[in-house]
């Protein structure tokens, strides 16, 4: 079942377990799965900005701010104040530029271009009840193309090498 109008906050507050919760149960403890808060980081900010640039480019100017070269000094503080006032995400100059390069490269991938066309949903909550167990699970893919019946989860990383 799709819930296209559900916000990210509503999705995370809803009862069925997400993949993240299930992984915490597998890797850590039930306490972590239930109470550990999601940590913010520059990597998450970069990923969010790349996601926006690739899948929702019309939102880029209203959601992402290109900041100064680094996070030190008054220039960064002023840029942070500006971004907070306007409700945007602040990236360093080089991170913002890298996001634009990723966006431009993503635009050269024919399958991605095809997936973004047609009957698509971006950041849409999906719920499914497993017929064998009766357990309801949820996911929030970055993009769902209903015509192609494909889900897309955008990932950004410095290396595609498998973890040791």
N, CA and C atoms as a LAMMPS dump frame, in Angstrom:
ITEM: TIMESTEP
0
ITEM: NUMBER OF ATOMS
492
ITEM: BOX BOUNDS ff ff ff
-5.0000000000000000e+02 5.0000000000000000e+02
-5.0000000000000000e+02 5.0000000000000000e+02
-5.0000000000000000e+02 5.0000000000000000e+02
ITEM: ATOMS id mol type element x y z
1 1 1 N 0.845 -1.16 0
2 1 2 C 0 0 0
3 1 3 C 0.901 1.238 0
4 2 1 N 0.658 2.145 -0.922
5 2 2 C 1.4 3.403 -0.999
6 2 3 C 0.712 4.47 -0.159
7 3 1 N 1.53 5.306 0.486
8 3 2 C 1.014 6.469 1.206
9 3 3 C 1.803 7.694 0.725
10 4 1 N 1.451 8.203 -0.452
11 4 2 C 2.243 9.29 -1.037
12 4 3 C 2.224 10.593 -0.248
13 5 1 N 1.218 10.81 0.589
14 5 2 C 1.13 12.069 1.331
15 5 3 C 1.741 11.987 2.729
16 6 1 N 2.248 10.823 3.117
17 6 2 C 2.824 10.671 4.437
18 6 3 C 4.195 11.358 4.49
19 7 1 N 4.415 12.163 5.508
20 7 2 C 5.703 12.839 5.66
21 7 3 C 6.754 11.869 6.178
22 8 1 N 8.007 12.264 6.065
23 8 2 C 9.103 11.462 6.578
24 8 3 C 8.972 11.268 8.09
25 9 1 N 8.542 12.326 8.791
26 9 2 C 8.361 12.235 10.241
27 9 3 C 7.247 11.249 10.592
28 10 1 N 6.139 11.293 9.853
29 10 2 C 5.031 10.362 10.094
30 10 3 C 5.466 8.924 9.813
31 11 1 N 6.248 8.741 8.756
32 11 2 C 6.745 7.416 8.404
33 11 3 C 7.582 6.845 9.553
34 12 1 N 8.525 7.646 10.052
35 12 2 C 9.413 7.153 11.115
36 12 3 C 8.681 6.957 12.438
37 13 1 N 7.577 7.665 12.627
38 13 2 C 6.801 7.519 13.861
39 13 3 C 5.809 6.36 13.795
40 14 1 N 5.548 5.831 12.614
41 14 2 C 4.553 4.757 12.484
42 14 3 C 5.099 3.442 13.035
43 15 1 N 4.196 2.544 13.368
44 15 2 C 4.505 1.329 14.118
45 15 3 C 5.305 0.27 13.357
46 16 1 N 4.983 -0.076 12.12
47 16 2 C 5.704 -1.204 11.508
48 16 3 C 7.215 -0.938 11.465
49 17 1 N 8.01 -1.997 11.606
50 17 2 C 9.459 -1.808 11.578
51 17 3 C 9.96 -1.478 10.174
52 18 1 N 10.954 -0.622 10.115
53 18 2 C 11.606 -0.303 8.852
54 18 3 C 12.843 -1.171 8.708
55 19 1 N 13.494 -1.089 7.567
56 19 2 C 14.735 -1.826 7.357
57 19 3 C 15.781 -1.415 8.384
58 20 1 N 15.832 -0.124 8.673
59 20 2 C 16.814 0.372 9.646
60 20 3 C 16.6 -0.251 11.021
61 21 1 N 15.352 -0.336 11.436
62 21 2 C 15.042 -0.948 12.734
63 21 3 C 15.404 -2.43 12.712
64 22 1 N 15.07 -3.11 11.636
65 22 2 C 15.382 -4.541 11.541
66 22 3 C 16.888 -4.779 11.569
67 23 1 N 17.652 -3.893 10.904
68 23 2 C 19.107 -4.035 10.938
69 23 3 C 19.643 -3.804 12.342
70 24 1 N 19.075 -2.846 13.07
71 24 2 C 19.526 -2.621 14.445
72 24 3 C 19.231 -3.839 15.317
73 25 1 N 18.08 -4.461 15.079
74 25 2 C 17.773 -5.689 15.818
75 25 3 C 18.8 -6.773 15.502
76 26 1 N 19.206 -6.85 14.257
77 26 2 C 20.163 -7.867 13.823
78 26 3 C 21.566 -7.565 14.337
79 27 1 N 22.002 -6.286 14.203
80 27 2 C 23.372 -5.905 14.551
81 27 3 C 23.569 -5.536 16.018
82 28 1 N 22.52 -5.027 16.667
83 28 2 C 22.689 -4.502 18.017
84 28 3 C 21.709 -5.179 18.958
85 29 1 N 20.805 -4.376 19.566
86 29 2 C 19.872 -4.924 20.549
87 29 3 C 18.484 -4.35 20.314
88 30 1 N 17.447 -4.947 20.912
89 30 2 C 16.108 -4.355 20.821
90 30 3 C 16.073 -2.926 21.376
91 31 1 N 16.888 -2.647 22.404
92 31 2 C 16.94 -1.294 22.951
93 31 3 C 17.395 -0.308 21.876
94 32 1 N 18.457 -0.641 21.145
95 32 2 C 18.945 0.237 20.073
96 32 3 C 17.88 0.42 19
97 33 1 N 17.216 -0.663 18.641
98 33 2 C 16.2 -0.588 17.59
99 33 3 C 15.054 0.344 17.982
100 34 1 N 14.723 0.352 19.258
101 34 2 C 13.585 1.159 19.694
102 34 3 C 13.953 2.598 20.066
103 35 1 N 15.124 2.8 20.655
104 35 2 C 15.416 4.106 21.242
105 35 3 C 16.579 4.871 20.619
106 36 1 N 17.434 4.209 19.878
107 36 2 C 18.587 4.924 19.312
108 36 3 C 18.119 5.942 18.281
109 37 1 N 18.538 7.175 18.491
110 37 2 C 18.138 8.24 17.579
111 37 3 C 19.056 8.269 16.364
112 38 1 N 18.486 8.69 15.26
113 38 2 C 19.249 8.82 14.033
114 38 3 C 20.203 10.009 14.17
115 39 1 N 21.462 9.78 13.89
116 39 2 C 22.468 10.825 14.031
117 39 3 C 22.594 11.606 12.722
118 40 1 N 22.739 12.909 12.849
119 40 2 C 22.987 13.699 11.654
120 40 3 C 24.49 13.742 11.405
121 41 1 N 24.864 13.915 10.159
122 41 2 C 26.278 13.982 9.815
123 41 3 C 26.417 14.699 8.48
124 42 1 N 27.628 15.1 8.184
125 42 2 C 27.885 15.729 6.892
126 42 3 C 27.603 14.755 5.75
127 43 1 N 27.865 13.472 5.972
128 43 2 C 27.6 12.466 4.941
129 43 3 C 26.1 12.35 4.661
130 44 1 N 25.276 12.377 5.715
131 44 2 C 23.822 12.339 5.513
132 44 3 C 23.354 13.589 4.775
133 45 1 N 23.919 14.747 5.141
134 45 2 C 23.548 15.992 4.469
135 45 3 C 23.915 15.935 2.99
136 46 1 N 25.105 15.422 2.703
137 46 2 C 25.54 15.288 1.316
138 46 3 C 24.6 14.361 0.547
139 47 1 N 24.255 13.234 1.155
140 47 2 C 23.349 12.288 0.506
141 47 3 C 21.978 12.887 0.253
142 48 1 N 21.472 13.639 1.228
143 48 2 C 20.171 14.295 1.051
144 48 3 C 20.225 15.292 -0.105
145 49 1 N 21.307 16.059 -0.163
146 49 2 C 21.449 17.046 -1.234
147 49 3 C 21.553 16.366 -2.598
148 50 1 N 22.316 15.273 -2.684
149 50 2 C 22.437 14.547 -3.953
150 50 3 C 21.091 13.963 -4.359
151 51 1 N 20.378 13.401 -3.398
152 51 2 C 19.04 12.863 -3.66
153 51 3 C 18.14 13.945 -4.247
154 52 1 N 18.146 15.118 -3.617
155 52 2 C 17.314 16.227 -4.087
156 52 3 C 17.726 16.648 -5.493
157 53 1 N 19.019 16.78 -5.728
158 53 2 C 19.512 17.216 -7.039
159 53 3 C 19.163 16.226 -8.142
160 54 1 N 19.223 14.935 -7.835
161 54 2 C 18.965 13.904 -8.852
162 54 3 C 17.472 13.689 -9.078
163 55 1 N 16.702 13.599 -7.997
164 55 2 C 15.301 13.186 -8.116
165 55 3 C 14.294 14.321 -7.994
166 56 1 N 14.675 15.427 -7.37
167 56 2 C 13.757 16.551 -7.199
168 56 3 C 14.479 17.878 -7.485
169 57 1 N 15.046 18.01 -8.675
170 57 2 C 15.86 19.193 -8.963
171 57 3 C 15.095 20.507 -8.844
172 58 1 N 13.789 20.457 -8.984
173 58 2 C 12.987 21.675 -8.846
174 58 3 C 13.001 22.209 -7.418
175 59 1 N 13.367 21.38 -6.451
176 59 2 C 13.419 21.79 -5.041
177 59 3 C 14.808 22.264 -4.608
178 60 1 N 15.795 22.075 -5.455
179 60 2 C 17.182 22.303 -5.062
180 60 3 C 17.426 23.712 -4.541
181 61 1 N 17.012 24.727 -5.266
182 61 2 C 17.282 26.11 -4.856
183 61 3 C 16.583 26.485 -3.554
184 62 1 N 15.461 25.857 -3.255
185 62 2 C 14.716 26.171 -2.037
186 62 3 C 15.139 25.339 -0.826
187 63 1 N 15.924 24.274 -1.052
188 63 2 C 16.271 23.369 0.047
189 63 3 C 17.762 23.291 0.369
190 64 1 N 18.615 23.667 -0.583
191 64 2 C 20.054 23.516 -0.389
192 64 3 C 20.746 24.862 -0.6
193 65 1 N 21.667 25.216 0.301
194 65 2 C 22.436 26.451 0.18
195 65 3 C 23.914 26.119 0.007
196 66 1 N 24.533 26.766 -0.973
197 66 2 C 25.98 26.617 -1.203
198 66 3 C 26.703 27.573 -0.271
199 67 1 N 27.5 26.996 0.61
200 67 2 C 28.19 27.797 1.605
201 67 3 C 29.616 28.122 1.225
202 68 1 N 30.372 28.62 2.192
203 68 2 C 31.781 28.939 1.953
204 68 3 C 32.634 27.678 1.832
205 69 1 N 33.933 27.894 1.644
206 69 2 C 34.87 26.801 1.389
207 69 3 C 34.909 25.792 2.53
208 70 1 N 34.922 26.274 3.775
209 70 2 C 34.982 25.341 4.899
210 70 3 C 34.057 25.792 6.027
211 71 1 N 34.014 24.98 7.077
212 71 2 C 33.081 25.2 8.181
213 71 3 C 33.684 26.021 9.322
214 72 1 N 34.725 26.741 9.052
215 72 2 C 35.378 27.53 10.099
216 72 3 C 35.089 29.017 9.898
217 73 1 N 35.098 29.75 10.97
218 73 2 C 35.073 31.202 10.921
219 73 3 C 33.701 31.828 10.769
220 74 1 N 33.725 33.149 10.649
221 74 2 C 32.496 33.934 10.588
222 74 3 C 31.704 33.708 9.306
223 75 1 N 32.392 33.447 8.207
224 75 2 C 31.666 33.22 6.953
225 75 3 C 30.745 32.005 7.077
226 76 1 N 31.255 30.951 7.717
227 76 2 C 30.419 29.754 7.895
228 76 3 C 29.259 30.048 8.845
229 77 1 N 29.537 30.76 9.93
230 77 2 C 28.487 31.091 10.889
231 77 3 C 27.397 31.928 10.22
232 78 1 N 27.791 32.899 9.424
233 78 2 C 26.807 33.732 8.714
234 78 3 C 25.998 32.893 7.726
235 79 1 N 26.682 32.01 6.996
236 79 2 C 25.987 31.144 6.039
237 79 3 C 25.031 30.199 6.773
238 80 1 N 25.448 29.693 7.935
239 80 2 C 24.597 28.808 8.727
240 80 3 C 23.361 29.553 9.229
241 81 1 N 23.55 30.781 9.683
242 81 2 C 22.41 31.607 10.107
243 81 3 C 21.45 31.832 8.947
244 82 1 N 21.987 32.122 7.774
245 82 2 C 21.174 32.326 6.57
246 82 3 C 20.373 31.067 6.247
247 83 1 N 21.06 29.926 6.245
248 83 2 C 20.406 28.656 5.911
249 83 3 C 19.327 28.306 6.935
250 84 1 N 19.623 28.499 8.211
251 84 2 C 18.623 28.207 9.244
252 84 3 C 17.409 29.117 9.103
253 85 1 N 17.642 30.385 8.826
254 85 2 C 16.539 31.336 8.655
255 85 3 C 15.644 30.93 7.488
256 86 1 N 16.258 30.468 6.394
257 86 2 C 15.499 30.095 5.195
258 86 3 C 15.072 28.625 5.185
259 87 1 N 15.479 27.875 6.218
260 87 2 C 15.094 26.466 6.301
261 87 3 C 15.756 25.602 5.244
262 88 1 N 17.007 25.908 4.921
263 88 2 C 17.725 25.134 3.921
264 88 3 C 18.878 24.375 4.556
265 89 1 N 19.393 23.431 3.824
266 89 2 C 20.545 22.644 4.24
267 89 3 C 21.796 23.331 3.709
268 90 1 N 22.763 23.552 4.557
269 90 2 C 23.998 24.239 4.172
270 90 3 C 25.097 23.229 3.881
271 91 1 N 25.701 23.34 2.704
272 91 2 C 26.841 22.511 2.321
273 91 3 C 28.051 23.4 2.089
274 92 1 N 29.226 22.823 2.273
275 92 2 C 30.424 23.563 1.889
276 92 3 C 30.412 23.747 0.376
277 93 1 N 31.195 24.684 -0.072
278 93 2 C 31.291 24.959 -1.51
279 93 3 C 31.658 23.7 -2.297
280 94 1 N 32.657 22.967 -1.822
281 94 2 C 33.099 21.772 -2.562
282 94 3 C 32.055 20.663 -2.525
283 95 1 N 31.354 20.481 -1.396
284 95 2 C 30.296 19.468 -1.347
285 95 3 C 29.159 19.831 -2.294
286 96 1 N 28.769 21.096 -2.302
287 96 2 C 27.699 21.538 -3.204
288 96 3 C 28.109 21.298 -4.66
289 97 1 N 29.336 21.666 -5
290 97 2 C 29.811 21.473 -6.37
291 97 3 C 29.855 19.986 -6.738
292 98 1 N 30.255 19.141 -5.782
293 98 2 C 30.283 17.695 -6.031
294 98 3 C 28.872 17.159 -6.265
295 99 1 N 27.898 17.672 -5.523
296 99 2 C 26.497 17.267 -5.725
297 99 3 C 26.041 17.63 -7.139
298 100 1 N 26.447 18.789 -7.624
299 100 2 C 26.061 19.204 -8.975
300 100 3 C 26.697 18.303 -10.027
301 101 1 N 27.936 17.868 -9.783
302 101 2 C 28.598 16.94 -10.705
303 101 3 C 27.863 15.599 -10.709
304 102 1 N 27.5 15.12 -9.523
305 102 2 C 26.748 13.86 -9.43
306 102 3 C 25.422 13.985 -10.169
307 103 1 N 24.718 15.098 -9.976
308 103 2 C 23.454 15.323 -10.687
309 103 3 C 23.662 15.265 -12.193
310 104 1 N 24.689 15.967 -12.683
311 104 2 C 24.946 15.999 -14.121
312 104 3 C 25.296 14.614 -14.656
313 105 1 N 26.07 13.847 -13.893
314 105 2 C 26.408 12.482 -14.315
315 105 3 C 25.178 11.583 -14.284
316 106 1 N 24.339 11.755 -13.276
317 106 2 C 23.114 10.947 -13.19
318 106 3 C 22.217 11.199 -14.401
319 107 1 N 22.225 12.413 -14.893
320 107 2 C 21.405 12.742 -16.061
321 107 3 C 21.86 12.029 -17.326
322 108 1 N 23.048 11.426 -17.322
323 108 2 C 23.55 10.707 -18.499
324 108 3 C 23.198 9.222 -18.466
325 109 1 N 22.521 8.761 -17.423
326 109 2 C 22.182 7.339 -17.287
327 109 3 C 20.785 7.115 -17.857
328 110 1 N 20.675 6.437 -19.016
329 110 2 C 19.37 6.284 -19.67
330 110 3 C 18.302 5.622 -18.8
331 111 1 N 18.646 4.572 -18.055
332 111 2 C 17.645 3.9 -17.226
333 111 3 C 17.124 4.832 -16.139
334 112 1 N 17.998 5.61 -15.544
335 112 2 C 17.57 6.564 -14.523
336 112 3 C 16.645 7.614 -15.137
337 113 1 N 17.012 8.1 -16.306
338 113 2 C 16.157 9.074 -17.004
339 113 3 C 14.782 8.474 -17.265
340 114 1 N 14.748 7.221 -17.719
341 114 2 C 13.467 6.543 -17.962
342 114 3 C 12.685 6.358 -16.661
343 115 1 N 13.388 6.014 -15.576
344 115 2 C 12.704 5.792 -14.296
345 115 3 C 12.072 7.061 -13.752
346 116 1 N 12.667 8.217 -14.048
347 116 2 C 12.134 9.479 -13.528
348 116 3 C 10.913 9.954 -14.317
349 117 1 N 10.66 9.331 -15.464
350 117 2 C 9.499 9.706 -16.283
351 117 3 C 8.312 8.812 -15.951
352 118 1 N 7.132 9.297 -16.236
353 118 2 C 5.937 8.483 -16.065
354 118 3 C 5.311 8.627 -14.695
355 119 1 N 4.675 7.554 -14.252
356 119 2 C 3.923 7.52 -13.002
357 119 3 C 4.894 7.246 -11.852
358 120 1 N 5.498 8.316 -11.305
359 120 2 C 6.536 8.149 -10.292
360 120 3 C 6.149 8.798 -8.974
361 121 1 N 6.735 8.279 -7.914
362 121 2 C 6.556 8.801 -6.562
363 121 3 C 7.94 8.951 -5.94
364 122 1 N 8.222 10.119 -5.402
365 122 2 C 9.496 10.366 -4.734
366 122 3 C 9.261 10.388 -3.232
367 123 1 N 10.129 9.662 -2.498
368 123 2 C 10.015 9.602 -1.042
369 123 3 C 8.592 9.265 -0.605
370 124 1 N 8.116 8.128 -1.069
371 124 2 C 6.765 7.682 -0.755
372 124 3 C 6.817 6.478 0.172
373 125 1 N 6.01 6.522 1.196
374 125 2 C 5.955 5.411 2.141
375 125 3 C 5.206 4.236 1.521
376 126 1 N 5.75 3.039 1.723
377 126 2 C 5.128 1.809 1.22
378 126 3 C 5.017 0.823 2.388
379 127 1 N 3.852 0.218 2.506
380 127 2 C 3.606 -0.755 3.572
381 127 3 C 3.182 -2.075 2.94
382 128 1 N 3.613 -3.188 3.551
383 128 2 C 3.277 -4.504 3.025
384 128 3 C 3.124 -5.482 4.185
385 129 1 N 2.065 -6.283 4.117
386 129 2 C 1.888 -7.331 5.123
387 129 3 C 2.36 -8.647 4.534
388 130 1 N 3.329 -9.249 5.21
389 130 2 C 3.851 -10.535 4.765
390 130 3 C 2.771 -11.596 4.941
391 131 1 N 2.373 -12.297 3.857
392 131 2 C 1.281 -13.264 3.968
393 131 3 C 1.599 -14.462 4.86
394 132 1 N 2.872 -14.826 4.985
395 132 2 C 3.229 -15.978 5.811
396 132 3 C 3.211 -15.661 7.299
397 133 1 N 3.709 -14.487 7.671
398 133 2 C 3.845 -14.157 9.091
399 133 3 C 2.78 -13.188 9.589
400 134 1 N 2.159 -12.462 8.668
401 134 2 C 1.19 -11.437 9.06
402 134 3 C 1.856 -10.164 9.566
403 135 1 N 3.18 -10.111 9.513
404 135 2 C 3.911 -8.929 9.976
405 135 3 C 3.895 -7.863 8.885
406 136 1 N 3.569 -6.651 9.293
407 136 2 C 3.604 -5.528 8.369
408 136 3 C 4.976 -4.879 8.439
409 137 1 N 5.563 -4.645 7.28
410 137 2 C 6.853 -3.962 7.185
411 137 3 C 6.674 -2.725 6.313
412 138 1 N 7.65 -1.835 6.4
413 138 2 C 7.539 -0.607 5.625
414 138 3 C 8.874 -0.262 4.985
415 139 1 N 8.793 0.546 3.946
416 139 2 C 9.98 1.068 3.291
417 139 3 C 9.636 2.444 2.733
418 140 1 N 10.639 3.237 2.494
419 140 2 C 10.442 4.567 1.925
420 140 3 C 11.501 4.761 0.84
421 141 1 N 11.268 4.175 -0.322
422 141 2 C 12.27 4.278 -1.392
423 141 3 C 12.394 5.72 -1.89
424 142 1 N 13.563 6.014 -2.413
425 142 2 C 13.787 7.351 -2.946
426 142 3 C 12.873 7.628 -4.135
427 143 1 N 12.668 6.612 -4.957
428 143 2 C 11.801 6.771 -6.127
429 143 3 C 11.087 5.456 -6.394
430 144 1 N 9.816 5.55 -6.701
431 144 2 C 9.038 4.38 -7.131
432 144 3 C 8.395 4.736 -8.462
433 145 1 N 8.686 3.943 -9.487
434 145 2 C 8.058 4.107 -10.787
435 145 3 C 7.003 3.02 -10.904
436 146 1 N 5.735 3.431 -10.811
437 146 2 C 4.626 2.465 -10.834
438 146 3 C 4.478 1.824 -12.199
439 147 1 N 4.775 2.551 -13.271
440 147 2 C 4.668 1.986 -14.621
441 147 3 C 5.666 0.846 -14.82
442 148 1 N 6.882 1.038 -14.325
443 148 2 C 7.932 0.028 -14.478
444 148 3 C 7.951 -0.963 -13.313
445 149 1 N 7.2 -0.657 -12.234
446 149 2 C 7.202 -1.446 -11.008
447 149 3 C 8.624 -1.619 -10.468
448 150 1 N 9.339 -0.488 -10.4
449 150 2 C 10.719 -0.487 -9.918
450 150 3 C 10.882 0.514 -8.786
451 151 1 N 11.691 0.127 -7.803
452 151 2 C 12.076 1 -6.706
453 151 3 C 13.521 1.427 -6.916
454 152 1 N 13.839 2.656 -6.509
455 152 2 C 15.204 3.157 -6.614
456 152 3 C 15.624 3.736 -5.279
457 153 1 N 16.812 3.379 -4.846
458 153 2 C 17.392 3.935 -3.632
459 153 3 C 18.736 4.531 -4.029
460 154 1 N 18.846 5.846 -3.992
461 154 2 C 20.06 6.547 -4.405
462 154 3 C 21.106 6.423 -3.305
463 155 1 N 22.311 6.042 -3.675
464 155 2 C 23.429 5.929 -2.734
465 155 3 C 24.602 6.749 -3.258
466 156 1 N 25.299 7.387 -2.347
467 156 2 C 26.51 8.135 -2.66
468 156 3 C 27.602 7.649 -1.729
469 157 1 N 28.763 7.359 -2.29
470 157 2 C 29.863 6.911 -1.441
471 157 3 C 31.186 7.182 -2.143
472 158 1 N 32.223 7.234 -1.361
473 158 2 C 33.543 7.487 -1.919
474 158 3 C 34.078 6.254 -2.63
475 159 1 N 33.634 5.071 -2.206
476 159 2 C 34.14 3.837 -2.793
477 159 3 C 33.016 2.805 -2.872
478 160 1 N 33 2.048 -3.941
479 160 2 C 32.025 0.964 -4.088
480 160 3 C 32.598 -0.369 -3.642
481 161 1 N 33.773 -0.348 -3.038
482 161 2 C 34.404 -1.581 -2.577
483 161 3 C 33.6 -2.186 -1.436
484 162 1 N 33.485 -3.519 -1.397
485 162 2 C 32.754 -4.153 -0.291
486 162 3 C 33.502 -3.94 1.018
487 163 1 N 32.735 -3.927 2.1
488 163 2 C 33.358 -3.778 3.419
489 163 3 C 34.186 -5.011 3.748
490 164 1 N 35.308 -4.808 4.487
491 164 2 C 36.141 -5.985 4.847
492 164 3 C 35.447 -6.879 5.839
